[in-house]
């Protein structure tokens, strides 16, 4: 059963565990202004304080609208139990993967639960728990801050940047500089100009694969200029002859294959003698062509850059 509680009585210790989303927050504000708060906020009532766990957007909207009391449901009197209860009933849409990860880290580090205990309580696998813990461990504090405050999309980090992180040529510092540059550009231009997933993908390809001039421009916050340069490159190949189209296709296939192969080479699952016998022959053949390949790519890069 829900009860009405005062906003001032809610402790916001866990507000940083939840992702900000300006667009969703605006929709929540409009909905509450028309219909009031229809879904109760949720928290944990400990002897020390009443900690809010779910409903931070609704709380902020209520505060803006001058609403002093809100409907509230307690999930228990012990923090770990309440967090587990929230995670059990939530879906991936209501509690994102990073939010899950931050709560899981608390359960493991602050509340002393083991991976096996958390997995069993949530009816999940130990791998599910461990993957989310590692997800936060691989992020620097500045990247976490950008993702949780909503200035860099989680989707872009997961599906555009993480593949680059598996490549030896890309460092953690470069990932951090890219996120800070894109997130910083969004802050300077205002919350309404957050970069789309497609724009971030283009900027990432330019930053990690493109010339030094584009990388320096992105780090300097010249995101619009960088996107304009990239958009001048036509996606279709109607202006190319058959041989040129074939080479462009081969280069795309080669780039994707390299991205797949690099992280696999150090995988602990590589252990069969039959595999190593064949891999030794193939890798030796590739190494023998490495230097001439590098020279040809450098020539093509310089030649295409001057065209």
C-alpha positions as CSV (number, residue, x, y, z in Angstrom):
1,X,0.0,0.0,0.0
2,X,1.2,3.5,-0.8
3,X,1.3,6.4,1.5
4,X,1.8,10.2,1.0
5,X,5.2,11.4,2.1
6,X,6.8,14.9,2.0
7,X,9.5,15.5,-0.6
8,X,11.8,17.0,2.0
9,X,11.8,13.7,3.9
10,X,13.3,11.7,1.0
11,X,17.1,11.0,1.2
12,X,18.6,11.2,-2.3
13,X,21.7,9.1,-1.7
14,X,21.0,6.9,-4.6
15,X,20.1,9.6,-7.1
16,X,23.5,9.1,-8.8
17,X,22.7,5.5,-9.4
18,X,20.0,6.5,-12.0
19,X,20.5,7.8,-15.5
20,X,19.5,11.3,-16.4
21,X,17.5,11.8,-19.6
22,X,16.3,15.3,-20.4
23,X,13.8,14.2,-23.0
24,X,12.1,11.6,-20.7
25,X,12.2,14.1,-17.8
26,X,10.3,16.6,-19.9
27,X,7.6,14.1,-20.8
28,X,7.3,13.1,-17.1
29,X,6.9,16.7,-16.1
30,X,4.2,17.3,-18.7
31,X,2.3,14.1,-17.6
32,X,2.4,15.0,-14.0
33,X,1.2,18.5,-14.7
34,X,-1.8,17.1,-16.4
35,X,-2.6,14.0,-14.4
36,X,-0.6,14.1,-11.2
37,X,1.7,11.3,-10.0
38,X,0.1,8.0,-11.0
39,X,2.9,5.6,-10.1
40,X,4.2,5.8,-6.5
41,X,7.9,6.5,-5.8
42,X,9.8,3.6,-4.2
43,X,12.4,3.5,-1.5
44,X,13.7,1.9,1.7
45,X,12.8,3.0,5.2
46,X,15.9,2.4,7.4
47,X,16.2,3.4,11.0
48,X,18.4,6.3,9.9
49,X,16.6,7.7,6.8
50,X,14.1,7.1,4.1
51,X,16.2,6.5,1.0
52,X,14.6,6.9,-2.4
53,X,15.5,4.2,-4.9
54,X,13.1,4.7,-7.8
55,X,11.2,7.8,-8.9
56,X,13.8,10.5,-9.1
57,X,12.4,12.0,-12.3
58,X,8.9,12.1,-10.7
59,X,10.4,13.8,-7.6
60,X,12.2,16.4,-9.6
61,X,9.1,17.1,-11.6
62,X,7.0,17.4,-8.4
63,X,9.5,19.9,-7.0
64,X,9.3,22.0,-10.1
65,X,5.5,22.0,-10.0
66,X,5.4,22.9,-6.4
67,X,4.0,19.5,-5.2
68,X,5.1,19.0,-1.6
69,X,3.7,15.4,-1.0
70,X,4.0,12.4,-3.3
71,X,2.7,8.8,-3.2
72,X,5.4,6.4,-1.9
73,X,5.8,2.7,-1.4
74,X,8.5,1.2,1.0
75,X,10.4,-1.8,-0.3
76,X,11.6,-2.8,3.2
77,X,13.7,-1.6,6.1
78,X,17.1,-2.9,4.9
79,X,18.9,-1.4,1.9
80,X,20.3,-4.6,0.3
81,X,16.9,-6.3,0.5
82,X,15.1,-3.3,-1.0
83,X,17.6,-3.0,-3.8
84,X,17.2,-6.7,-4.6
85,X,13.4,-6.2,-4.6
86,X,13.6,-3.3,-7.0
87,X,15.9,-5.2,-9.3
88,X,13.7,-8.3,-9.3
89,X,10.5,-6.5,-10.4
90,X,12.2,-4.0,-12.8
91,X,12.7,-4.7,-16.6
92,X,15.6,-3.7,-18.7
93,X,13.6,-0.6,-19.8
94,X,12.9,0.6,-16.3
95,X,16.4,-0.1,-14.9
96,X,19.1,0.1,-17.5
97,X,22.3,-2.0,-17.6
98,X,24.4,0.7,-16.0
99,X,21.9,1.3,-13.3
100,X,21.8,-2.4,-12.6
101,X,25.6,-2.4,-12.5
102,X,25.8,0.4,-10.0
103,X,23.3,-1.3,-7.7
104,X,25.1,-4.6,-8.1
105,X,28.4,-3.1,-7.2
106,X,26.9,-1.7,-3.9
107,X,25.5,-5.2,-3.1
108,X,28.9,-6.8,-3.7
109,X,31.2,-4.2,-2.1
110,X,29.1,-2.4,0.5
111,X,26.6,-5.0,1.6
112,X,29.1,-7.9,1.4
113,X,27.1,-10.2,-0.8
114,X,28.8,-12.7,-3.1
115,X,28.3,-13.0,-6.8
116,X,26.6,-16.4,-6.3
117,X,24.2,-14.9,-3.6
118,X,23.2,-12.0,-5.8
119,X,22.7,-14.2,-8.9
120,X,20.6,-16.7,-7.0
121,X,18.4,-14.0,-5.4
122,X,17.7,-12.4,-8.7
123,X,17.4,-15.7,-10.6
124,X,20.2,-14.7,-12.9
125,X,23.5,-16.4,-13.9
126,X,26.8,-15.5,-12.2
127,X,28.0,-14.4,-15.6
128,X,25.1,-11.8,-15.8
129,X,26.3,-10.3,-12.4
130,X,30.0,-10.4,-13.3
131,X,29.6,-8.8,-16.7
132,X,27.8,-5.8,-15.1
133,X,30.4,-5.4,-12.4
134,X,33.2,-5.5,-15.1
135,X,31.3,-2.9,-17.1
136,X,31.8,-0.3,-14.4
137,X,35.3,-1.4,-13.6
138,X,36.5,-0.7,-17.2
139,X,35.1,2.9,-17.1
140,X,37.0,5.9,-15.7
141,X,35.1,8.2,-13.3
142,X,34.7,10.8,-16.0
143,X,33.1,8.4,-18.5
144,X,30.7,7.2,-15.8
145,X,29.8,10.8,-15.0
146,X,29.1,11.6,-18.7
147,X,26.9,8.5,-19.1
148,X,24.9,8.9,-15.9
149,X,24.3,12.7,-16.4
150,X,22.9,11.9,-19.9
151,X,25.4,13.9,-21.9
152,X,26.7,10.8,-23.7
153,X,24.3,8.0,-24.8
154,X,24.8,4.6,-23.2
155,X,23.9,2.9,-26.5
156,X,26.8,4.7,-28.2
157,X,29.2,3.7,-25.5
158,X,28.2,0.1,-25.5
159,X,27.9,-0.5,-29.3
160,X,30.3,2.1,-30.8
161,X,33.1,2.7,-28.3
162,X,33.5,-0.7,-26.6
163,X,34.5,-2.5,-29.8
164,X,37.3,0.1,-30.2
165,X,38.4,-0.6,-26.6
166,X,39.2,-4.2,-27.6
167,X,41.8,-3.1,-30.1
168,X,45.4,-2.7,-28.9
169,X,45.8,0.5,-30.9
170,X,43.1,2.4,-28.9
171,X,43.9,3.4,-25.3
172,X,41.6,4.0,-22.4
173,X,42.8,7.6,-22.4
174,X,41.7,8.1,-26.0
175,X,38.3,6.7,-25.2
176,X,38.0,9.1,-22.3
177,X,39.1,12.1,-24.4
178,X,36.5,11.3,-27.1
179,X,33.7,10.9,-24.5
180,X,34.7,14.2,-22.8
181,X,34.9,16.0,-26.2
182,X,31.4,14.9,-27.4
183,X,29.8,15.3,-23.9
184,X,31.5,18.7,-23.5
185,X,30.2,19.8,-26.9
186,X,26.7,18.8,-25.9
187,X,26.9,20.9,-22.7
188,X,28.3,23.9,-24.5
189,X,25.5,23.8,-27.1
190,X,22.7,23.1,-24.7
191,X,20.8,20.0,-23.6
192,X,18.6,20.1,-26.7
193,X,21.5,19.5,-29.1
194,X,22.6,16.1,-27.8
195,X,24.4,14.2,-30.6
196,X,22.5,11.4,-32.3
197,X,23.7,7.9,-32.2
198,X,24.6,8.1,-36.0
199,X,26.5,11.4,-35.5
200,X,28.5,9.9,-32.6
201,X,29.3,6.8,-34.8
202,X,30.6,9.1,-37.5
203,X,32.7,11.1,-35.1
204,X,34.1,7.9,-33.5
205,X,35.2,6.5,-36.9
206,X,36.9,9.9,-37.7
207,X,38.5,10.1,-34.3
208,X,39.9,6.6,-34.1
209,X,40.3,5.8,-37.8
210,X,40.7,9.2,-39.5
211,X,43.5,11.7,-40.0
212,X,45.1,13.6,-37.1
213,X,43.4,16.8,-38.3
214,X,39.9,15.4,-37.6
215,X,41.0,14.0,-34.2
216,X,42.4,17.3,-33.1
217,X,39.3,19.1,-34.3
218,X,37.0,16.8,-32.3
219,X,39.2,17.2,-29.2
220,X,38.9,21.0,-29.7
221,X,35.1,20.7,-29.6
222,X,34.7,21.5,-33.4
223,X,32.0,18.8,-33.7
224,X,29.8,20.5,-36.3
225,X,32.8,21.2,-38.5
226,X,34.0,17.6,-38.2
227,X,30.6,16.3,-39.1
228,X,30.4,18.6,-42.1
229,X,33.8,17.2,-43.3
230,X,32.5,13.6,-42.9
231,X,29.2,14.3,-44.6
232,X,31.1,15.6,-47.7
233,X,32.1,12.0,-48.2
234,X,29.2,10.4,-50.3
235,X,27.8,7.1,-48.9
236,X,27.0,5.8,-52.4
237,X,29.7,4.9,-54.9
238,X,28.0,5.9,-58.2
239,X,31.0,8.2,-59.0
240,X,33.4,5.2,-58.8
241,X,34.3,2.7,-61.5
242,X,33.9,-1.0,-61.1
243,X,37.5,-1.5,-59.9
244,X,37.3,1.3,-57.4
245,X,34.0,0.0,-56.0
246,X,35.6,-3.4,-55.6
247,X,38.6,-2.0,-53.7
248,X,36.3,0.0,-51.4
249,X,34.3,-3.1,-50.6
250,X,37.5,-5.1,-49.9
251,X,38.8,-2.4,-47.6
252,X,35.5,-2.4,-45.6
253,X,35.6,-6.2,-45.3
254,X,39.3,-6.1,-44.2
255,X,38.6,-3.4,-41.6
256,X,35.7,-5.4,-40.1
257,X,37.7,-8.6,-40.1
258,X,40.6,-6.9,-38.3
259,X,38.3,-5.6,-35.7
260,X,36.9,-9.1,-35.1
261,X,40.3,-10.9,-35.1
262,X,42.3,-8.6,-32.8
263,X,40.4,-9.4,-29.6
264,X,40.1,-13.1,-30.4
265,X,43.9,-13.6,-30.6
266,X,44.3,-13.5,-26.8
267,X,41.2,-15.3,-25.9
268,X,41.8,-18.1,-23.3
269,X,39.5,-20.4,-25.2
270,X,42.2,-20.9,-27.8
271,X,43.8,-24.1,-26.6
272,X,43.4,-27.0,-29.2
273,X,46.6,-28.4,-30.9
274,X,44.8,-28.7,-34.2
275,X,43.9,-25.0,-34.0
276,X,47.4,-23.9,-33.2
277,X,48.9,-25.9,-36.0
278,X,46.7,-24.2,-38.6
279,X,46.8,-20.8,-36.9
280,X,50.6,-20.9,-37.0
281,X,50.6,-21.3,-40.8
282,X,48.0,-18.6,-41.4
283,X,49.5,-16.1,-39.0
284,X,53.0,-16.7,-40.5
285,X,51.6,-16.0,-44.0
286,X,50.0,-12.8,-42.8
287,X,53.1,-11.6,-41.0
288,X,55.1,-12.1,-44.2
289,X,52.9,-9.6,-46.0
290,X,52.6,-7.2,-43.1
291,X,55.3,-4.7,-44.2
292,X,54.4,-4.5,-47.9
293,X,50.7,-4.2,-46.8
294,X,51.6,-1.3,-44.5
295,X,53.5,0.5,-47.2
296,X,50.6,0.1,-49.7
297,X,48.1,1.4,-47.2
298,X,50.3,4.3,-46.3
299,X,50.6,5.2,-50.0
300,X,46.9,4.9,-50.6
301,X,46.2,7.0,-47.5
302,X,48.6,9.8,-48.6
303,X,47.4,9.7,-52.2
304,X,43.6,9.8,-51.3
305,X,44.2,12.6,-48.8
306,X,45.7,14.8,-51.6
307,X,42.9,14.1,-54.1
